[in-house]
Amino acid sequence: MRHVDVVKPLTKQVTTNIFSMEILKNWQPQDSQLIPKAQYAWRGTGKEDSSRSLDLYVDTIPATMAVNKLLPLRPAGDQIVVGDAISDNCTNFTDSTQADKKTGKVAAKWSGVNFYCDTGNYARNVIGTGSPEAVNSIQLKGPASGSHRFFFVYTDHSAEPDYTILTDLLSSFRVR
């Protein structure tokens, strides 16, 4: 039997007056590329990481933003419980004939969580988060900052997508 060490990527702490979380050490703040623009956005700066990014909406949630995959979340006070697995591309389980002809958006559901599927841009690798309580939103309450809603959008267009980056940062997320 052979022992194999799993090397966890180096992280750094991001702290605002509302939340804190750990992101990859080589990720840097950037302007959000999404419409509407997220209040917070980071992108990797390494060779493989430059095609990965995270956009975070706080309190002003784009409720009808469409994504390609969904990660269900559950609130646990001031932190997040990552629910079920990330969905497959939603075009595989959503009736695209019902999509809005102009936007390509269609209502979808994964593990009891409603969201909008982006059938117009089905080849993208954009993962959004949601909870059973609201589309594109999870509500958490911090001891100092109170109650806030959050929507995370993780994009990974690398040759080998790594969703543990998203689940690890969500596991470290705390509302202050």
Secondary structure as GFF3:
##gff-version 3
##sequence-region A 1 176
A	DSSP	beta_strand	11	15	.	.	.	ID=ss1
A	DSSP	beta_strand	19	24	.	.	.	ID=ss2
A	DSSP	beta_strand	27	29	.	.	.	ID=ss3
A	DSSP	beta_strand	40	44	.	.	.	ID=ss4
A	DSSP	three_ten_helix	49	51	.	.	.	ID=ss5
A	DSSP	beta_strand	52	58	.	.	.	ID=ss6
A	DSSP	beta_strand	66	67	.	.	.	ID=ss7
A	DSSP	beta_strand	69	76	.	.	.	ID=ss8
A	DSSP	beta_strand	79	82	.	.	.	ID=ss9
A	DSSP	three_ten_helix	90	92	.	.	.	ID=ss10
A	DSSP	three_ten_helix	96	98	.	.	.	ID=ss11
A	DSSP	beta_strand	105	110	.	.	.	ID=ss12
A	DSSP	beta_strand	113	118	.	.	.	ID=ss13
A	DSSP	three_ten_helix	119	121	.	.	.	ID=ss14
A	DSSP	beta_strand	126	130	.	.	.	ID=ss15
A	DSSP	beta_strand	138	142	.	.	.	ID=ss16
A	DSSP	beta_strand	146	156	.	.	.	ID=ss17
A	DSSP	alpha_helix	164	172	.	.	.	ID=ss18
A	DSSP	beta_strand	174	175	.	.	.	ID=ss19
###
